[in-house]
Amino acid sequence: MSTSALGGLETAIADGGTYARTVQRFREQGIALPTFAQLVEPGRIPEAVTARLAGVDPDAPHPLNLFRVNWFNDRTRRGRVAVPEHVVLPKSLTGVDTPIIVVLGDRFPMIHAHKVLAAYACLAPRIVTGRFDPTTQRAVWPSTGNYCRGGVAISRIMGCRGVAVLPENMSQERFSWLDRWVSDPSDIVRTPGCESNVKEIYDRCAELERDPGNVILNQFSEYANHLGHYRVTGTALASVFEHVRSAQPGLHLAAFVSATGSAGTIAAGDHLKDTFGTRIVAVEALECPTLLENGFGDHNIQGIGDKHVPLIHNVMNTDVVVAVSDKATDQLGLVFSQPAGRECLRTRHGVPPNVIDVLSSFGLSSICNIVGAIKVADRLGLGPQDAIITLATDGDMMYGSEHEKALARDFPGGFDARTADVAAQRWLYHANGDHVLELTECDRRRIFNLGYFTWVEQRGVSIEDFNARREQSFWRGLREALPLWDTMIEEFNGQTGALTRL
């Protein structure tokens, strides 16, 4: 298939000189790249790599940590599990009969979040096609938090400088992590605003792109982000559902719920729909209902930037849109993290200890996904045989400063068992199917067309390339790049010899 048919994705070496310099850099630093097939099935990873990994700190900028960029790490992130780690949320927590399966993203290395997979998926193909020179160029990662952290980590491991571009009002923990990982303080670029101010990120990247030494890896328009999640995350979620269904025969995977963000993760829904006929549910902030109402505003569900429709969002394959308030995520973040909240869930609602124990794996956007799943279960009238699967994209460790703000703003008199129960009742047990829209073909066209203003008018995408995305054949065609990239990764590793020296 031609490059144009692949949506601009290169599957051949574009610059032999860049390729040669990159091979030399990776040879010198002993960097080997995992194939996408190995990230899908870590059992394919060479035994020599697996043996060496046992002694590698999962939070270190070590080249072998690239092989941990998959869903099969255990809780310590040092070992490997047969089925991605997950929890099935019971009615005692959700208030609905429908089992809600949550796959845990804080098992990923370096950043405790699954966005490191998106970063790898975007940079690795550029490396093996000679479209990025780690000896002279900086990788620029526009983000609202976790993707730029993943990008900085992947860049450092691949022997180049990574630049994080993110809103200045993101959690302090994100900036503290970046301070420890960047090569230079100037590699952290703060843009105006909060989670919703994505255009300001784009504008800053347009300025940075004028320097040929900067390469922008825009997660909102990099089709590799879509493809990485379609193949790696989609297959992982399917394996989790099959595992859960083995103990409950007849269980139907009714819906996959994902906050849109860059629209990378939601690509896993395409895989689940192909496999199980699962409906794909896009979640956004009620305070900025872009897909639901063509709306605008500000919100604090960190990790789901909006006020635009990402280029890589397969809108015409999306079935439902649901909006969740950031008041829900802020206050449930306290219920899940504070001792009074956990005690309330345990004693007043009978939430089992194994579920209480995993609440630290739920960050703000993870809670958003869970509340969205509850609302969808209510609105669609799902029952105990209709499972919903979603992701905890990151854990609570990035949000301590946000919890302090929520405590001061919403609970100035203190957060005790009574106030915790009020929050849990409002946002969990009394959640209902409001702000949920089952999309008609007309609704899909409306959302699709909204993307025109960002990508054609502002970002210069041709109308032909923009419109091509209406057809599912376009998205199926993109997938042909994955085996070609894997072949190129194997050839690149052969050139560097990094695997043979383990």
Secondary structure by P-SEA (a helix, b strand, c coil): cccccccccccccccaaaaaaaaaaaaaabbbbbccccccccccccaaaaaaaccccccccccccccccccccccccccccccccccccccccccccbbbbbbbccccccccccaaaaaaaacaaaaaacccccccbbbbbbccccaaaaaaaaaaaacbbbbbbbbccccaaaaaaaaaccccccccccccccccaaaaaaaaaaaaacccccccccccccaaaaaaaacaaaaaaaaaaaaaaaacccccccccccccccccccaaaaaaaaccbbbbbbbbbccccccccccccccccccccccccccccccccccbbbbbbaaaaaaaaaaaccaaaaaaaaccccccaaaaaacccccaaaaaaaaaaaaaaaaacccccbbbbbbccccccccaaaaaaaaaccccccccaaaaaaaaaaccccccccccccccaaaaaaaaaaaccccccccccccccccccccaaaaaaaacaaaaaaaaaaaaaaaacccccc
